[in-house]
Amino acid sequence: MKTIENISYGNLDSVQKIDLYLPDGAASSMFVYFHGGGLVGGNKNSADVFAPYLTSRGIAVASANYRMYPDAEYPDFICDAAEAVAWANRYMKEEIGCDKLYVGGSSAGGYLSMMLCFDKLDLVSVGLDNSKVAGYFHDAGQPTAHFNVLKYADIDPRRIIVDETAPLYYVGLEKEYPPMRFVVSDNDMKNRYEQTMLMLSTLSHFGYQNFDHIVMHGKHCEYCGKIDNGGESVFGQMIYDFVKQFE
């Protein structure tokens, strides 16, 4: 595996950085990942745990940082996520010669991946659309207005709000979406499991069929850092099992 760190994907050089994890041989696809941390913390290096599993199977990984509170405001982090995906799309075609793009994230990163998936204008603003994305891997993201988006708008973060800041708000506006996998834990953050089930129910209500979900045992995203008895990343296997359906 070859690693290239801190590549600028936008004009904000101190923040808009992306790390690449590249297979030693040819890459069949690119997986763009957004870290968790409640839109206030976390780092792109969280991909260190699972990227080797994917690169050893021919999948390049791009893990991006993005602006966060308190220095950012809505929708800075979504704009950054869109820019990172557009950059990765260009890079994979021009530099590593593959054309299948996957997008995913965990927790706050799952919120970002859902916003890109369901609000088509986010990618359109950077010259892309969802037809360029082979699949989305939404891990434990909040489908309603993110609790820290509410907090920084001086709204009780426990409230359940479905407005333009919520992925759920956009469900049903498009004829189709790329294939999706949702992941959540049975002992996740308060109300995260129930909100995820609402997202799945809403997708079904509109007749969408190209999605599935996995319920993990344990706490919020604790599987992301786990290594199985064979020394392999549990989370990497989950991503690969999704991607390989379309390879």
N, C-alpha and C positions, 0 to 999 in steps of 0.2 A: 504493500500500500504506500502510495506517495501522498504526503500532506503538504498543502500550500496554505499558509495562514495569513489572515488579515489583508485580504484583497479588498480594495474599495469597490463597492457596487453602485455608489452614488456620489454626490458632490459633498456630502457632509463627512469629510474624511475621518473625523475622530469617532464617529458612531457607526456609520454604514459600512460595516466590515463583514466579510464572509470567509469562512474556512472551507477548503476543498479537500476531500478524501477521495483519491483516485485509485482504481484497480491497477495492479501491475500490468495486466493485459488489457484487452479491449473492454470498453464499457458498453453495456446494452441499454442503459438508461441512467437518468439522474433523479435522485430524491432530494428535494429541497426541504430543510427542516427548520422549524422555529422553536426555540427553547421556551420553557415555562418560567414562572416567577412572578405571576400576578401583574404583569406590565410595570413592575417596579424593580425587578431584580432578575437574576439568572444570566447565563452566558452561553454563547454558541459552542463553547468547548464541552457542553454536556453531551454532544454527539460522539465524543471520544469513546464512550462505552459501546455503542452499537455500530458505529461506522465500519470497524474492521470486519464484522460479520457480513455486511452488505458488499463491501469492496471485494472480499474474497469470493464473492459470487457474481462479480461483474457489474455491480451497481455503484455508480459514483454518488457521493453525498456532498451536498452543499449546505452548510449550517451557518445561519445568519444572525448577527446582532441587529437590533433595531432600537429606535428611540423609546424611552420609557419615562413614566412619571418619576419625580416631579418636574423634570426638565422638559418633557414632552407634553402635548395636549392631544386630545382626540381630534383628528384621526391620524396623527403623525406615524404611529406604529403600523397602522394598516397601509399607509402610503409606502413606508419602508419595506414592508413585506412584499408588496406588489413590485417594487423596484428590484428587490432581491430575486424574485422569481423571473422577471424579465431578463436580468443579467445572467442568471443560470441557464435560461433557455438559449440565449445567444452563445454562451460559452460552450455548452454541450454540443451544439451544432458546429461551431467554428473550430473548436480546439480538440474535442475528443470524439467527434463523429458519431454521435448517437442522437436519436430524435424522440425518445420517449421520456416525458417529464412527469414526475410525481411530486406532490406537495403535501406536507404534513406538519404537525406540531403537537406539543404536549401542553396541557393546561392553558396558560395564556397563549402559547403557540398554537394550541388547538382552536382557540377562539379566533386567532388570526387566519388560520387555514380555512375555517368555516366562513369568515367574512369574505375572503377571496373567492371561495366557491360559490356563495349564494348571492353576493352583490356584484354583478357582472361589471359594473363601472369601475371597480378597483383595478382589475387587470386591463380593461379597455383604456384606462388612463395612461398606461405604460405601453400601449400598442399590442396587447395580448388579449385573448379571450379564452374561455374554458375549453374550447375545442382543441387547444394546444396542450391541455393537461390530461394525461392518461388516467389519473386517479388521485383521490384525496384520502389521506389517512388522518382522521380527526381524533386525537387522543385526549380525552378528559377535558375538552374545552367547554366553555359556558355558552350555551346557545341563546340565552337572553342577554340583556345589557350587562356587560361585564361589571363585576362588583366594584372594581377600582375606577372604571369609567363613571359609575354612579358616585362613588366617594369623592372624586375630584370635581364633580359637578354639584357637590354639597347635597347629595341625595342619600338617604339611608341605603347602604350597600346591600342590605338584606332584601330590599324590594325586588319584585319580579316585574321587570319592565321590558316590553317588546316594542322598541321603536327603531329608528334608523341605525342605531348603534348595535343592534342585536341581529345575529345571523338568522334567527327565526323569522324576523320581519320580512325577509326576502323570499322565503320558501313559497313556491307556487307561482312565481313571476316568470319562470322560464319553462319552456317545453321539456327540457331535459338538463341534467347535470352529469358530469363525469362520474364514473363509479366511485363509491365511497365506502370506507370502513370507519365505524365509530368504536371507540374503546372507552370503557368506564369501569370503575371498581364498585363492588358491592358495599364497601365501606368507605366510599369516596368523601370528598368535602360535603358539608351539609347541603342537601338539595341538588347536588350535581348529578347523582344517579337519576333522580326524578325528572330533572330538566332534560337530561339526555333521552330518557324514554319519551318525553313530550316531543322532542325533535324527531325521533324515529316515528312516532305516531302521526305527526304532522306530515312527514314525507309520505307515509302510507296513505294518509287521508287524501292527498293530492294524486295518488296513483303512481308515484315513483317506485321503481323496483330494483334499481341497480345499486343497492347499498346493503350492507350487513353490519352486524355489531358483535362485539366480544365483551362479556362481563368478566372482569378479573376478580380474584379473591384478594382482599387486603385493602390498604389505604390508598389515598390519592397518589397515583403515578409511582408507587413504590416499585413496581415491576420494571420501570425504565432503567434502573441501575443494577438489576439483578443478573447474576451469571448462573447458568444451570449446572448440573453435576458434570456435564461434559466440557465445562469451561467456556460455553458460548453465551452470548447476550440473549436474554429472553426477549427483550424489546426488538432487537435486530431480527430475530426469527419471526416475530409478529409482523413486522413491516415486510419482510421478504415473502412470507406466505401470502400477503395481499398482492404484492407486485408481480409475483411469478404467475398469477392467473392471466396476466396480459402480455407476458414476454413471449 
